[in-house]
Amino acid sequence: MTLAEGPTQSLRLDQIADVYSLADTAQRGDIEPQAGLEQLAEILKKKPRFGIPGMFLGHTVLTMGLAIVLMPTFKNIAACAILGTIVGAIKAFNRNRPVLAVPMPVVATAVVSALVFTAVKYDLPVDPLYALVPPLISFLSGAMLTMGMVELAYGDMVSGSSRLVTGFIQLVLLGFGLAAGALLVGYRPENLVDAVDKITPPVWTAWFGVIVFGIGVYVHFSAPRNSFFWMQLVLLVTFGVQQLGRLFFTYTQSGGFFGMLVATPLVYLIQMRFKGPPAMVTFLPSFWLLVPGALGLLSVKHMFADRAAGIEGMVSAITALTAIALGSLMGASLYKWLSEQFGGWQVQLGRVGRYFRGE
Amino acid sequence: MPDGAALRNPETGSLLGNSPFMESLVFLIVLAFLATGIAYGIGANAIASNSTRLAEFMFRLRQAMLASGEQTAKVELLLRRMVVARR
């Protein structure tokens, strides 16, 4: 048996921006194939903007941000900061090793799980439910699963189902890592389902958490220079609309639908009208924030312990994914309608205003 | 060239000066160089490798865009535009 190096699994945000810029030049026919190949090779070899320390610290910050959003207690944030730093170190060590990219998330998940359950074993104040997800957020396949749903909705059956299956397998591998880590320190799968003390945090902490998460994403994923403000804007708007959706509709998963309904036209508007970063650069962090992957991971984790709870969780995760995918589809249609109504592919804000004023 | 040849002046019979030969001289030179260029290109495999490079570029760009999370239909549309722009 031989192991071959496959295509790059995922790109950093600065690389994504460069790939889009190159694609834009290529579709105008302004670059020769040889020059394009050389430029693409340079993009793929490009070093992160903030170097290895940035990648490392950025992961700690984004983990802390998500911990603040999910459970803003000092103990939980401190636990997530330590675990996020460990995962960041594993990722930094593993960079430029594509063959190890597949087992690395499982190893990292097992390490995180083993540490969390060791802490629980020695009565340290760690809540597994909230301490396990934030450090692993960058491994979760929420964006892939949602794009798979979008592709299937557009009739791209092969690529859509491939993305869905790949995303699901990633979740299963992570769930396996969680179970393996717990077993390593003497916990049985039954212990993976834990009763959680619910707390009601003040509203401002979640918003603060979103901003911290945005800073962490910017540094860890080496986002392009002009993207910080736009990324924060999209994250805050998506989060705000998600919360509003939850407030007005009792069904929790509806928040994702409304979040994406607004985020999708917003990211295209930023790219087309305001010459901001490519839509995908501002779009991906909002997928991570909406955490469909986290729901899936928790349901897979539960499945190892309690089949019924796991399947129920999986249904919730699928519903959340469907809501987010539907929000993306409707948001894209909304943007298309707006752009067709108000001129070309660029929504002319002045014309929109005049239209609604009836001029 | 024989008398009455198509490239001679039909009235004076001259090949030089005011004749179809002189009028089409530029085209004939272009044709000669083009033919030798194409022959060389085919012989040296240069023409084939240019299209190979384009195919390779399209393949790599497709991979990079899919790794960026882009929708497959949009990537295919972009590649089609790329080919149209190069025609």
Contacts between the chains, C-beta under 8 A, distances in Angstrom:
chain1	res1	chain2	res2	distance
A	7	B	63	4.7
A	7	B	67	6.4
A	8	B	63	7.2
A	8	B	64	7.2
A	8	B	67	5.0
A	9	B	67	6.7
A	10	B	67	5.9
A	10	B	69	8.0
A	11	B	64	6.9
A	11	B	67	5.3
A	11	B	68	5.5
A	15	B	68	7.8
A	16	B	68	4.3
A	16	B	69	7.7
A	19	B	61	7.5
A	19	B	64	4.6
A	19	B	65	6.2
A	19	B	68	5.6
A	20	B	65	7.8
A	20	B	68	7.2
A	22	B	61	7.1
A	23	B	61	6.1
A	23	B	65	6.2
A	23	B	78	5.6
A	26	B	57	7.4
A	26	B	61	6.4
A	26	B	78	7.8
A	26	B	82	5.0
A	26	B	85	8.0
A	27	B	78	5.3
A	27	B	81	4.1
A	27	B	82	5.0
A	27	B	85	6.2
A	28	B	85	5.8
A	29	B	82	7.1
A	29	B	85	3.0
A	29	B	86	5.1
A	33	B	50	7.1
A	33	B	53	4.0
A	33	B	54	4.3
A	33	B	56	7.1
A	33	B	57	4.1
A	34	B	53	5.3
A	34	B	57	7.9
A	36	B	57	4.6
A	36	B	61	7.1
A	37	B	53	6.7
A	37	B	56	6.3
A	37	B	57	5.1
A	37	B	60	6.4
A	40	B	57	7.3
A	40	B	60	5.3
A	40	B	61	6.4
A	40	B	64	6.2
A	43	B	64	7.4
A	44	B	64	7.2
A	143	B	69	5.6
A	144	B	69	7.4
A	147	B	69	5.9
A	147	B	71	6.7
A	150	B	71	6.5
A	151	B	71	6.1
A	151	B	72	6.0
A	151	B	73	7.6
A	154	B	71	7.2
A	154	B	73	5.9
A	156	B	71	7.5
A	156	B	72	5.0
A	156	B	73	5.7
A	159	B	72	4.0
A	160	B	72	8.0
A	280	B	68	5.5
A	280	B	69	5.6
A	280	B	70	6.4
A	283	B	69	7.9
A	284	B	69	6.3
